[in-house]
């Protein structure tokens, strides 16, 4: 019925790579398959997103799955891996402490969650976009008038200042779309991620 909220990931890099995004990506390309990237598991958004990024950037880094993001961050800080896509709330404290670099956000433009971090599109990956999102759906066959009314109410609710603030503090940007907007998002992401899965023969662990 309605897309409720979205959030980008950030491309984080080991301090062994340059802090400047274009320079870091150039160094990562030169490193070829000698570089690794970490994720919290096979088939996760971070895994699919990195494979999408590889396809669009010419990177050849090798996937290393971990039990969860805390282990990914430890490996990144320790230099066992060089790249990872992470939630901003996990990556930014480590970046501010100087333990890793944040190269860019995966949203199409800058994110209000981390306004000082450029988008990867700004760093040279034109058109790159990846976001996690949540939505409210209705059973198939629900009358359109009911779906439209519920979508309107949901959009009004999530835009209330207190709801917007609560979602923001949890790492989400309010969306509140029409049913058609949600359908387009599902179609686009399904097509793009489906191609990533097929091209890389990704299967559940």
C-alpha positions as CSV (number, residue, x, y, z in Angstrom):
1,X,0.0,0.0,0.0
2,X,2.7,2.5,1.0
3,X,6.4,2.8,1.3
4,X,6.9,3.9,4.9
5,X,10.6,4.7,5.2
6,X,14.0,4.2,3.5
7,X,17.6,4.2,4.6
8,X,20.9,4.1,2.7
9,X,23.9,2.1,3.5
10,X,27.4,3.6,3.5
11,X,30.5,2.2,1.7
12,X,33.1,1.9,4.4
13,X,36.8,1.2,3.8
14,X,39.8,0.1,5.7
15,X,42.3,2.8,6.7
16,X,44.6,0.9,4.3
17,X,42.7,2.6,1.4
18,X,42.7,6.4,0.8
19,X,40.0,8.4,2.6
20,X,39.0,10.2,-0.6
21,X,36.3,8.2,-2.4
22,X,37.5,8.4,-6.0
23,X,41.1,7.6,-4.9
24,X,39.9,4.7,-2.8
25,X,37.8,3.3,-5.6
26,X,40.7,3.6,-8.0
27,X,43.0,1.8,-5.5
28,X,40.4,-0.9,-5.0
29,X,40.2,-1.4,-8.7
30,X,43.9,-1.7,-9.0
31,X,43.9,-4.3,-6.1
32,X,41.7,-6.6,-8.1
33,X,40.7,-9.8,-6.5
34,X,43.4,-9.4,-3.9
35,X,41.0,-7.2,-1.9
36,X,38.1,-8.5,0.1
37,X,34.7,-7.1,1.1
38,X,32.7,-8.3,4.1
39,X,29.0,-8.8,4.7
40,X,26.8,-10.2,7.4
41,X,26.0,-13.2,5.2
42,X,25.3,-14.6,1.7
43,X,22.3,-13.0,0.0
44,X,22.0,-10.1,2.4
45,X,21.5,-6.5,1.1
46,X,25.1,-5.8,1.8
47,X,26.1,-8.8,-0.3
48,X,23.8,-8.0,-3.2
49,X,24.7,-4.3,-3.0
50,X,28.4,-4.9,-3.2
51,X,28.0,-7.1,-6.2
52,X,25.9,-4.4,-7.8
53,X,28.6,-1.9,-7.0
54,X,31.3,-4.2,-8.4
55,X,29.3,-4.4,-11.7
56,X,29.0,-0.6,-11.9
57,X,32.5,0.3,-10.8
58,X,34.9,-2.4,-12.1
59,X,35.9,-3.7,-8.7
60,X,36.8,-7.3,-8.3
61,X,37.0,-7.6,-4.5
62,X,36.2,-11.1,-3.1
63,X,33.2,-11.7,-0.8
64,X,33.9,-12.8,2.8
65,X,30.7,-13.5,4.8
66,X,30.6,-13.1,8.6
67,X,28.0,-13.9,11.2
68,X,27.0,-10.3,11.6
69,X,27.9,-6.6,11.1
70,X,29.9,-6.4,14.4
71,X,32.3,-9.0,13.0
72,X,32.4,-7.2,9.6
73,X,33.4,-4.0,11.4
74,X,36.1,-5.7,13.4
75,X,37.5,-7.3,10.3
76,X,37.5,-3.9,8.5
77,X,39.3,-2.2,11.4
78,X,41.8,-5.0,11.6
79,X,42.5,-4.9,7.9
80,X,41.3,-8.4,7.1
81,X,38.8,-6.9,4.6
82,X,39.0,-3.6,2.8
83,X,35.4,-2.7,2.0
84,X,31.9,-3.2,3.4
85,X,28.4,-1.7,3.0
86,X,27.2,-0.9,6.5
87,X,24.3,0.9,8.2
88,X,25.3,4.5,8.9
89,X,24.6,4.1,12.6
90,X,27.2,1.4,12.9
91,X,29.8,2.9,10.5
92,X,29.8,6.6,11.5
93,X,31.0,6.2,15.1
94,X,34.0,4.2,13.9
95,X,34.7,6.7,11.2
96,X,34.6,9.6,13.6
97,X,37.0,7.7,15.8
98,X,39.4,7.4,12.9
99,X,39.2,3.6,12.7
100,X,37.8,3.4,9.2
101,X,36.8,5.6,6.2
102,X,33.3,6.3,5.0
103,X,33.5,6.8,1.2
104,X,29.8,7.5,0.4
105,X,26.2,6.7,0.9
106,X,24.3,4.4,-1.4
107,X,21.2,6.6,-1.9
108,X,20.8,8.6,-5.1
109,X,21.7,11.8,-3.4
110,X,22.9,12.8,0.1
111,X,21.0,11.4,3.0
112,X,19.5,13.5,5.9
113,X,20.8,10.7,8.1
114,X,24.4,11.5,7.3
115,X,24.3,14.9,5.4
116,X,28.0,15.4,5.5
117,X,28.7,12.2,3.5
118,X,28.6,12.5,-0.3
119,X,26.6,10.0,-2.3
120,X,28.6,7.4,-4.3
121,X,27.1,9.0,-7.4
122,X,29.0,12.2,-6.4
123,X,32.1,10.0,-6.1
124,X,31.8,9.0,-9.7
125,X,29.4,6.0,-9.7
126,X,26.8,7.8,-11.7
127,X,23.3,6.5,-11.2
128,X,24.2,4.1,-8.4
129,X,21.4,3.7,-5.9
130,X,20.7,1.2,-3.1
131,X,18.4,1.6,-0.2
132,X,16.8,-0.6,2.4
133,X,13.1,0.1,3.0
134,X,10.0,-1.0,4.8
135,X,6.4,-0.8,3.7
136,X,2.8,-1.7,4.6
137,X,1.0,-4.1,2.2
138,X,-2.5,-5.4,1.9
139,X,-3.8,-8.8,0.8
140,X,-4.3,-9.2,-2.9
141,X,-7.9,-8.4,-3.9
142,X,-8.4,-5.6,-1.4
143,X,-10.6,-3.0,-3.0
144,X,-8.6,-0.1,-4.6
145,X,-10.6,2.5,-2.7
146,X,-9.7,0.9,0.6
147,X,-6.0,0.6,-0.4
148,X,-5.9,4.2,-1.5
149,X,-7.5,5.4,1.7
150,X,-5.2,3.4,3.9
151,X,-2.1,4.6,1.9
152,X,-3.2,8.2,2.4
153,X,-3.7,7.7,6.1
154,X,-0.3,6.0,6.4
155,X,1.4,8.8,4.6
156,X,-0.2,11.3,6.9
157,X,0.8,9.4,10.0
158,X,4.5,8.9,9.1
159,X,4.8,12.6,8.3
160,X,3.7,13.7,11.7
161,X,6.7,15.4,13.4
162,X,6.8,13.0,16.4
163,X,6.6,9.9,14.1
164,X,9.2,11.4,11.7
165,X,11.5,12.1,14.6
166,X,11.2,8.6,16.1
167,X,11.9,7.0,12.7
168,X,14.8,9.3,12.1
169,X,16.3,8.4,15.5
170,X,16.0,4.7,14.5
171,X,17.9,5.3,11.3
172,X,15.1,5.8,8.8
173,X,14.0,8.6,6.4
174,X,10.2,9.0,6.1
175,X,8.7,8.2,2.6
176,X,5.0,7.7,2.7
177,X,4.2,6.9,-1.0
178,X,1.1,6.0,-3.0
179,X,0.3,2.4,-3.7
180,X,1.6,3.0,-7.3
181,X,4.9,4.4,-5.9
182,X,5.4,1.3,-3.8
183,X,4.6,-1.0,-6.7
184,X,7.2,0.8,-8.9
185,X,9.8,0.5,-6.1
186,X,9.2,-3.2,-5.8
187,X,9.4,-3.7,-9.5
188,X,12.6,-1.7,-9.9
189,X,14.4,-3.4,-7.0
190,X,13.2,-6.8,-7.9
191,X,14.5,-6.4,-11.5
192,X,17.8,-5.0,-10.4
193,X,18.5,-7.3,-7.5
194,X,17.2,-10.3,-9.5
195,X,19.8,-9.6,-12.2
196,X,22.5,-9.4,-9.5
197,X,21.4,-12.8,-8.0
198,X,21.3,-14.5,-11.4
199,X,24.6,-13.1,-12.7
200,X,26.5,-14.1,-9.6
201,X,24.6,-17.4,-9.0
202,X,23.9,-16.3,-5.4
203,X,22.1,-18.9,-3.3
204,X,21.0,-18.9,0.4
205,X,23.6,-20.2,2.9
